[in-house]
Amino acid sequence: MSAAARCPQPLFARTAVGSIDTVVIGAGHAGLAMSYWLTRRGIEHVVLERGEIANSWKRERWDSLRLLTPNFHSRLPGFDYFVDRVGVDPDGFMTLPDVIGFIESYAAYAAAPVHTSTTVTSVCPAGGGYRVITDRGEWRCRAVVVASGACNLPAIPAIASDVSDSIATITAAEYRNPSLLAEGGVLVVGASATGVQLAEEIHRSGRAVTLSVGEHVRMPRRYRGRDIHWWMDAAGVLDERYDAVDDILRVRNVPSAQLAGTAARNTLDLNSLRDAGVRCVGRMVGLANGHVQFSGALRNHCAMADLKLGRLLDRFDSWATQTGIADKVGAVERLEPTRVDANPALSIDLERGEIRTIVWATGYRPDYRWLDVPVLDRKGRLLHEGGIVAAPGMYVLGLPFMRRRKSSFIHGVGDDARDLSGHLEKYLGGSRHTRTRQAAAILVASDQILDCKGSRT
């Protein structure tokens, strides 16, 4: 059965029908950034949000979370957290309440036409456009922007179904703080940004922690006296485009870097975790007869992460020399190679009681179950070219390395939204709403005044 054939029949007797140029799905930072640019291009639109503004930050994050990007990168189109708040440490990191407040303030600033508590249940092709069916009515539109996020569902490995009921399991999306966990040892599966942060926090709570490590990206918090994100921005790494890399699918699936945003600005890597007492083992590969099994490739994974880190720092050093700023930053430095036990454990007997809880920090995936348009590949990934989906008038925003390496960061989504809103405007053939366009011109002029007043180098 085709995707279109699965589209529910309209229930006109009990659903209101609205008609508009564009529907944006999701009122996180990506959807709001798109709303900003659509408003300034004079394109009528609504933003549909299943919960509240910044819903995932309110409902699906752990209590102590801080942004991995520093305050000097906390900005959305026309709105800069660092500039607009006197006394904010540019090298600090927003707490969870800070992020929620930032996004809510941006929604008000952008005057985004958000409909909260509106769950999209289906998007179907209809009459050269789309039907967007929600639990509060139906919209007809010419274009759809999918800004529902890349982290809707935990990506739990199939092996999870083999874990005995005697072992408690929890995903990173469900985890809030160590008090939710049973007393006793904890196995954290996954050693990207989330995994290493949870491993550290849980260990500090007094529990013995084992961290299962596969492919990962090692990165220092600071390098030569500057935050690592300063280097990535200044050296052009974050602006690398999707169409300038050899294997974009591979790059889009690279794990998130082992970073934490802390007041101490310390580097959080496997060495620091080992020093604290966390035990590191290889990637979790099986479960048989009550024994969880780990790969013997831990040393290889760590060596590869060290090699890639060295190449990145070499690139920064070369850029600093070429641009003449080498004498304005700190001295060249390198982290100690990752230390690995001579014989890391290859299995743990779960029946011995050494492990009482497993935390799945194995990543996330988008949820497109409501998308009744044939635009998904066999793995459920959205088919798109730099955010332009393989269906006329459909766009996506906020995915990793979507148009640029910075696409999934708060400060990176604005450029993508600007580009895609321009493409969308051309697709629609220009706005037919003169009054809206005149209002947009006033808004752009006011933004230019604010930018001049609040600009910084």
C-alpha positions in Angstrom: 0.0 0.0 0.0 1.4 3.4 -0.9 2.0 6.1 1.7 -0.7 8.3 0.1 -3.2 5.4 0.4 -2.7 5.2 4.1 -3.6 8.8 4.6 -6.7 9.0 6.8 -10.0 10.2 5.2 -10.9 13.7 6.4 -13.5 13.8 9.1 -15.1 17.1 8.1 -18.0 16.6 10.5 -15.7 17.1 13.5 -12.4 18.7 12.2 -11.9 22.3 11.3 -10.0 22.9 8.0 -7.5 25.7 7.7 -5.7 26.8 4.5 -2.3 28.4 4.6 0.9 28.6 2.5 3.2 26.7 4.9 2.9 24.5 8.0 6.0 24.2 10.2 6.0 21.1 12.4 7.8 21.6 15.7 8.4 24.6 17.9 11.9 24.0 19.1 14.8 26.2 18.1 14.7 25.0 14.5 11.0 25.5 13.9 11.1 29.0 15.5 14.1 30.0 13.3 12.2 29.0 10.2 9.2 30.9 11.4 11.4 34.0 11.8 12.6 33.8 8.2 9.1 33.0 6.8 7.7 36.0 8.5 10.4 38.2 7.1 9.8 36.8 3.6 6.0 37.5 3.9 5.0 33.8 3.9 1.9 33.0 5.8 2.5 30.0 8.1 1.7 28.3 11.3 3.9 26.3 13.7 2.4 23.2 15.1 3.8 21.8 18.4 2.7 18.6 20.1 3.5 19.9 23.5 4.8 23.3 24.7 7.4 25.6 23.2 10.8 23.9 23.8 8.9 20.8 24.7 11.8 18.3 24.3 14.0 20.4 26.6 11.3 20.4 29.2 10.3 16.8 29.0 13.2 14.7 27.6 16.4 16.0 29.2 18.2 15.2 32.5 18.2 17.7 35.3 21.9 18.7 35.3 22.2 19.1 31.5 24.1 22.1 30.2 24.6 23.0 26.6 27.8 21.7 25.0 28.2 25.0 23.1 29.4 28.1 24.9 27.3 31.2 25.4 29.0 33.1 22.6 27.4 30.6 20.3 23.9 30.8 21.8 22.0 32.8 19.2 19.1 32.5 16.8 18.2 34.7 13.9 18.0 38.3 15.2 18.4 37.2 18.8 21.6 36.7 20.8 21.6 35.3 24.3 25.1 36.6 25.1 24.7 40.1 23.7 21.2 40.6 25.2 22.2 39.6 28.8 24.6 41.8 30.7 27.1 40.0 32.7 26.8 36.6 31.0 30.1 34.7 30.8 30.8 34.3 27.1 32.7 31.0 27.8 30.0 29.7 30.1 27.3 27.2 29.3 23.5 27.5 29.6 21.8 25.3 32.1 18.6 23.5 31.2 16.3 26.3 32.6 18.4 28.8 30.7 17.9 27.0 27.4 14.2 26.7 28.0 13.9 30.4 28.9 16.0 31.3 25.8 13.8 29.4 23.4 10.6 30.7 25.0 11.9 34.3 24.8 12.8 33.8 21.2 9.3 32.6 20.3 7.9 35.8 21.8 10.5 37.9 20.1 9.9 36.3 16.7 6.1 36.5 17.3 5.9 32.9 16.0 2.3 31.8 15.2 2.6 28.6 17.4 -0.3 26.3 18.1 0.7 24.3 21.2 -0.7 21.0 22.3 -1.3 20.1 18.7 -0.1 16.7 17.7 0.4 16.0 14.0 -1.0 12.5 13.2 -0.5 12.5 9.4 0.9 14.5 6.5 -0.4 13.4 3.1 -0.1 14.7 -0.4 -3.3 16.5 -1.5 -4.1 18.7 -4.6 -0.5 19.8 -5.3 0.1 20.5 -1.6 -0.4 18.7 1.6 -3.0 17.8 4.2 -1.7 18.1 7.7 -4.0 16.2 10.1 -3.7 16.9 13.8 -5.6 15.9 16.9 -7.1 19.4 16.9 -8.1 19.8 13.3 -6.7 19.8 9.8 -4.6 22.1 7.7 -4.3 22.4 3.9 -1.0 23.9 2.8 1.3 24.3 -0.2 4.5 23.6 1.7 5.6 21.7 4.9 8.7 22.2 7.0 9.6 19.2 9.2 11.3 20.7 12.2 10.3 18.0 14.7 13.9 17.2 15.6 16.5 14.4 15.2 16.2 13.1 18.8 12.5 12.0 19.1 13.0 8.3 19.9 15.9 6.5 21.8 17.9 4.3 19.4 17.9 1.2 21.6 19.8 -1.9 20.2 17.9 -5.1 19.6 20.0 -6.8 22.3 18.0 -4.8 24.9 15.1 -7.3 24.6 17.3 -10.1 25.9 18.1 -8.3 29.2 16.6 -10.1 32.2 13.7 -8.5 34.1 16.0 -8.6 37.2 18.1 -5.8 35.6 16.5 -2.3 35.5 16.9 -0.5 32.2 16.5 3.2 31.4 17.1 5.3 28.3 19.0 8.6 28.3 15.6 10.2 27.4 14.0 8.8 30.6 17.0 9.5 32.9 16.7 12.6 35.1 19.2 12.1 37.9 20.9 9.2 39.8 18.1 9.0 42.4 15.9 7.3 39.8 18.4 4.4 39.7 18.5 1.3 41.8 21.3 1.0 44.3 24.2 -0.9 42.9 26.4 -1.0 39.9 25.4 0.7 36.6 26.3 -0.2 33.0 26.2 2.8 30.7 26.1 1.7 27.1 27.4 4.4 24.7 30.3 6.8 25.2 29.4 9.9 23.1 28.6 13.2 24.8 25.5 11.9 26.7 27.1 8.6 27.8 30.3 10.1 29.3 28.3 12.8 31.1 25.9 10.3 32.6 28.7 8.0 33.5 30.4 10.8 35.4 27.3 11.9 37.2 26.2 8.5 38.2 29.7 7.6 39.5 29.7 10.8 41.6 26.5 9.5 43.2 28.5 6.7 44.8 27.6 3.9 42.3 30.2 1.7 40.5 29.9 2.5 36.8 31.0 0.5 33.8 31.1 2.3 30.5 30.7 0.4 27.2 32.7 2.2 24.5 32.5 1.9 20.8 33.3 4.3 18.1 33.6 7.8 19.6 35.0 11.3 19.0 37.5 12.6 21.5 37.8 16.3 22.0 39.3 18.7 24.6 37.0 21.3 26.1 39.7 24.0 25.6 42.7 24.1 23.3 45.5 26.7 23.5 43.5 28.9 25.8 40.3 28.9 23.8 37.1 26.9 23.8 37.2 24.1 21.2 34.1 25.5 19.6 35.9 28.8 19.1 38.5 26.9 17.1 36.0 25.0 15.1 34.1 28.2 14.2 37.1 30.4 13.5 38.9 27.7 11.4 35.8 27.1 9.3 35.1 23.6 10.5 31.5 24.4 11.5 30.7 26.0 8.2 31.8 23.0 6.1 28.9 22.2 3.7 27.2 18.9 3.1 28.0 19.0 -0.6 31.8 19.4 0.0 32.3 16.0 1.8 33.0 12.7 0.2 30.5 10.5 2.2 27.8 12.7 3.7 25.8 9.7 5.1 28.8 8.5 7.0 29.6 12.0 8.3 26.0 12.5 9.4 26.2 9.4 11.6 29.5 10.3 13.3 28.9 10.2 17.1 28.7 13.4 19.0 32.0 14.6 20.5 32.8 13.7 24.1 32.2 17.2 25.6 30.6 18.6 28.7 29.6 22.2 29.5 30.7 22.7 33.0 31.7 25.7 35.1 35.2 24.3 35.4 35.4 23.9 31.6 37.2 20.6 32.1 37.8 18.0 29.5 35.6 14.9 29.9 37.1 11.9 28.2 37.9 8.3 28.9 41.1 9.2 30.7 39.3 11.5 33.1 36.6 8.9 33.7 39.2 6.2 34.4 41.0 8.5 36.8 37.7 9.0 38.6 37.1 5.2 38.9 34.8 4.4 36.0 35.7 1.1 34.3 35.8 1.2 30.5 35.0 -1.9 28.4 34.4 -2.4 24.6 31.2 -2.0 22.6 28.3 -4.2 23.8 27.9 -6.9 21.2 25.8 -9.7 22.7 24.0 -11.3 25.6 24.0 -15.0 26.2 23.3 -17.2 29.3 23.1 -14.1 31.5 26.4 -12.8 30.3 26.7 -9.4 28.5 29.5 -9.6 26.0 31.8 -6.8 24.8 33.9 -6.4 21.7 37.7 -6.8 22.0 38.2 -3.7 19.8 38.3 -1.1 22.6 42.0 -0.3 22.1 41.5 0.1 18.3 38.5 2.4 18.9 40.5 4.6 21.3 43.5 4.7 19.0 41.3 5.8 16.1 39.7 8.5 18.2 43.2 9.8 19.3 44.4 9.8 15.6 41.4 11.8 14.4 41.8 14.3 17.3 45.4 14.8 16.4 44.5 15.6 12.8 41.9 18.1 14.0 44.4 19.9 16.3 47.0 19.9 13.5 44.5 21.6 11.3 43.9 24.3 14.0 47.6 24.8 14.5 48.1 25.2 10.7 45.3 27.6 10.5 46.6 29.7 13.4 50.0 29.9 11.7 48.6 30.8 8.3 46.4 33.5 9.7 49.1 35.0 12.0 47.2 34.5 15.3 49.5 31.8 16.6 51.2 34.3 18.9 47.8 35.4 20.2 46.7 32.1 21.6 48.4 29.6 23.9 51.2 27.1 23.1 50.6 24.0 21.0 49.5 21.2 23.2 48.3 17.6 22.9 46.3 15.3 25.2 47.8 12.2 26.6 46.8 9.1 24.5 43.8 7.3 25.8 44.8 4.7 28.4 43.3 1.3 28.0 43.6 -1.6 30.4 45.9 -4.4 29.2 43.0 -6.9 29.3 39.6 -5.1 29.3 36.7 -7.3 30.4 35.0 -9.1 27.5 31.9 -10.1 29.5 30.0 -9.5 32.7 27.8 -12.0 34.5 24.6 -10.1 35.1 23.3 -12.8 37.5 26.1 -12.1 40.0 24.5 -8.8 40.9 27.4 -6.6 39.9 25.2 -4.6 37.6 21.7 -3.6 38.7 20.9 -1.0 36.1 21.7 -0.5 32.4 21.5 3.0 31.0 21.0 3.1 27.2 23.0 6.1 26.0 23.0 4.7 22.4 21.7 7.8 20.6 18.4 8.8 19.1 16.5 8.8 15.9 13.7 10.9 14.4 10.1 9.8 14.5 8.4 10.0 11.1 5.6 7.6 11.7 3.1 10.4 10.9 4.7 11.2 7.6 2.5 9.5 4.9 4.6 10.7 2.0 7.1 8.4 0.2 10.3 10.2 1.3 11.9 7.7 3.6 14.6 5.2 2.7 14.6 1.5 3.8 16.2 2.5 7.1 13.5 5.1 7.8 15.8 8.1 7.1 14.3 11.2 5.4 15.5 11.5 1.8 16.7 15.1 1.3 19.4 17.2 -0.4 20.6 19.8 2.1 17.2 20.0 3.7 15.2 19.9 0.5 13.1 16.8 0.8 12.4 14.4 -2.1 8.8 15.7 -2.4 7.8 19.1 -3.9 7.3 21.8 -1.3 8.6 19.7 1.6 11.7 20.7 3.7 13.4 19.5 6.9 15.4 21.4 9.4 17.6 20.7 12.5 19.2 17.4 11.4 23.0 16.7 11.9 25.2 18.1 9.2 22.0 18.9 7.2 23.5 21.8 5.2 26.5 22.6 7.3 28.5 20.9 10.1 26.9 23.2 12.6 23.3 22.5 11.4 22.2 20.7 14.6 23.6 23.3 16.9 21.3 26.2 18.1 23.6 28.8 16.5 23.8 26.8 13.3 20.2 26.4 12.4 19.6 30.1 11.5 21.7 29.9 8.3 20.0 26.7 7.2 16.5 28.3 7.9 17.5 31.4 5.9 18.6 29.2 2.9 15.6 26.9 2.9 13.1 29.7 3.4 14.5 31.3 0.3 14.1 28.1 -1.6 10.6 27.7 -0.2 9.7 31.3 -1.3 10.8 30.6 -4.8 8.8 27.4 -4.8 5.6 29.2 -3.8 6.3 31.8 -6.5 6.6 34.7 -4.1 4.2 35.9 -1.5 0.8 37.1 -2.6 0.2 39.0 0.6 1.4 42.5 0.1 0.5 43.7 3.6 2.5 40.8 5.2 5.4 41.7 2.9 5.3 45.3 4.0 5.2 44.3 7.6 8.1 42.0 7.0 10.1 44.9 5.5 9.5 46.9 8.7 10.7 43.9 10.8 13.9 43.5 8.8 14.6 47.2 9.1 14.1 47.1 12.9 16.4 44.0 13.1 19.1 45.9 11.2 18.9 48.7 13.8 19.1 46.2 16.7 22.0 44.4 15.0 23.9 47.6 14.7 23.3 48.5 18.3 24.1 45.1 19.6 26.7 43.9 17.3 30.1 42.5 18.5 33.3 41.4 17.0 
